[in-house]
């Protein structure tokens, strides 16, 4: 499994609109062509995918 990266300012805005706290999530994949953002929770490691 890849390590997550800290979200950028634009990604943080997307996380807030999805109802998530950007401080708790790391970006694992940023699929621009599929318009998906793959996230991993910092503490639990639970994955989540949100549509951009």
C-alpha positions, 0 to 999 in steps of 0.5 A: 500500500502506498503512503498517503500525502498531505492534501493541497489547498484545493484538495482540502476544499474538496474534502470540506465539501464532502463533509470530511475533516482535512486534518484527518485524511491523506491523499493516496491517489489523485485520479484527475481523468476519472475525477476521483480522489482516493483517501486514507484516514490518518489514524485508522487507515480506512480507505475512502474514495470521493468524486471530484 
